[in-house]
Amino acid sequence: MKITDLFKAEELREKGDGNFIVECPSCGSDNTGYGGMCLFVKTDTAYCFESKTWFTMKEVFALQKGIISCTEGRRKE
């Protein structure tokens, strides 16, 4: 299973580098302006531009289920 499998095909917007942009399942931010969530295919991780936090694939699933919010992600130093 890959991180992109957590989303419907119509929710995925492919970037030129092979990664994808989706609406953040927690805050609803999308890629209008400088928002949204980037899915990194090679590492199965995600980054929410609105909250500036990082997530594993399991955490993205938890975001979708409302178990955690995007503000609970990790900030890279």
N, C-alpha and C positions, 0 to 999 in steps of 0.2 A: 504494500500500500504506500502511496506517495501523498504528500500534503495536498496536491491538487485534487485527489480523490474525495476530499472532504467537501468540495464545492461542485455545483452543477456546471456543466460546460458553458452555459450561457452567462454564468457569473464571472468566468475567467477572462481577463483581457491580457493577452500576451504582450510582453515587452520585447524589444529588439534583442535582448540578451538571453532569451529563453526562460526568464522568470515571468511571474504573473502578478497582476494587480487585481484585487477584489475589494468589495466593500467590507469594512471591518465588521465582524459579526457582533461586536460589543457596542461600539460607539456610533456605528452607522456611517462613519466617514468613508467617502469614496474618492475617486481620483479626479474630482472636479476641483481644480486649483492644485493644492499640494497636500492631498489627503489620501486616504485609502490604506490598504494593507498590501504589502509586497510579499509574495510567496517565493521563497528561494528553493528551487527544485533540487539542486545538488545536495543541500544540507537538510532539507525538510524542516526549514525554519521559516518564521514570518516576522515582519516588522510593521507595526502600526505607526504611520506618519503622524497621526493626530496626538497620540499619547507618547510617542517616541520610545516605544518599548518593544522588546523581542520576545518570541514565543517558540516553543517546540511544537511538533505536530500534535502531540497529546494536549498541549495547552490550547491550541487553536480549536480542537474539538470541544474542550471545556468552555471556551469563549462562545461557541455556537450553542451550547446547551445552557448558557447563563450561569454556569458554576463559578466562573471568575469573570472579571471585567478587564478591559485592556489596560487600565491604569495599574493593574497588578503584575504586569510583565516586568522583565529585567531591563535595566538601562545599562548600556555598555559605557564604560569609562573612557 
